Amino acid sequence: MQIHWPLVISTVCQRVGLGLFICAFVGQVYAGSPVPLSVMAWITLALLAVGGIASVFHLQRPQRFFNAFSNLKSHLTQEALITPFLGVALLVCALNGTLFDLGVATAFVGAVTAILAGAFLVCTGLAYQMGSRPAWNTPFVLVLFLLTALEAGAIGVAVLWLAAAGLVPTMFVVIALVSTVVCVIVQAAYVVRMRSVGYGVNVDVMEEPYRGPFVTWLAAGAVVPVVCLALVFVVPSAAVALAAVAWAASAVGIAAWTVLFFKGARKVKMFPMYPVDLNLDM
Amino acid sequence: MAEKHYGMVIDLDKCTGCQACAVACKMENNVDLGVFWERVYRMGPIGTYPDALEMFYFPNQCMHCENPSCISVCPTKATYQTDDGVVLVDANLCFGCQYCIWACPYEARTLNPNTKTVEKCILCVHRLEKGEQPMCAYTCTTGCRVAGDLNDPDSRVSQILKDNEDRAYRVHPEFGNKPSVVYLLPRKGAETLCRSIGR
């Protein structure tokens, strides 16, 4: 399948941004946070804005964007319906403490925003699960959307806490490390599954054109974040820099993974038993 | 009597791959350059001449599925189904997200780079409504295509299907789309395909 770069940018921004907000909210509830939730909300809004603009470039007729609210069964419509509510909720969280003070309602608004963020990620994940693309015809797709968001979010929170207060609860770095390892394992399982999806469209990631993004993901999305997060315990004096590198590498890894995700999503062949390839790869 | 359900039967034994249908489709529907609503592929040759040689032609177009995945994924409802079962695209609603192109398992849809909307076969519904055959079927040099009301047991298309039940084949039935375009498998020259689907 062709790589749709606007969608790569858009989905990476969504996962990094929404994952950050969800993890920050959970972190604040359970551990208190040196970084106000409003800061996290601004970062998330900025990332969503970049993603939103990118996704508009994917549309051939963006001026008809408002038609997207028509089919409730479509996961794209569901995404579109959640977007304004999520945007407003994030904006309220971002302005809380500066323009107004929500007081005791802060936690409630944060929870609603986190739920909307999660729902948005679920809709996006489900949108890519489709039978016509054997590589995508699996619950792995949704699980990986959520896991990558969790991974990037947990690392991001660790970075911002370290930068703000110089320390972060050990448990949070452990969660970031464990979520990264789990994510890598599930991604590896997805890669293994791609080798035998059938319909004449099996994907071996060690062959071109998959090798490049796979190796990039392996380095940036797996090795660097895991090593850097592990080193946080060994070299605490460099914790901020190490966590920041892990966060940046994680984002690059998600991007590389998404490129591989698109390239591997070849459409079923009409007759896989014949050497003629009807797959026009659109 | 049940509502009309338009469909088509294509006899792969008769198709010679002349591409007349593809040309006729373009002329009838003013299909832009680079856009195809109808294609004919050559499957094979594979095997060894003369006994094990396999080759046949496969005309491909929108299958006008009973349960089309393109409709359920379309966020704008640009893709819709008529009461007669024909799947159409409203070009005034489509915003070119191409989600339907991804979701269709039959490679039936194309993004028109000029109109920036998605297009596909309309089963020449304007002709069917007048009792005429779609242009591809009308033009077919071998008469391998016949369209009509699949719900009418007396229609020609239903009769052909009834007489050739053993050869009738809907592509990728496992997806549950229930295509309304039914292929009649070649009697000879597609042994590998027939074996793989248990025929």
Interface residues (C-beta under 8 A of the other chain):
Chain A: M1 H58 L59 Q60 R61 P62 R64 F65 N67 A68 F69 S70 N71 K73 S74 H75 L76 T77 A80 A127 M130 G131 S132 R133 A265 K267 V268 M270 F271 M273 Y274 P275 V276 L278 N279 L280 M282
Chain B: Y41 R42 M43 G44 I46 E54 F58 N60 S69 S72 V73 C74 P75 T76 K77 A78 L93 C94 F95 G96 C97 Q98 Y99 I101 W102 A103 C104 P105 Y106 E107 R109 T110 L111 K116 T117 V171 H172 F175 T192 L193 S196
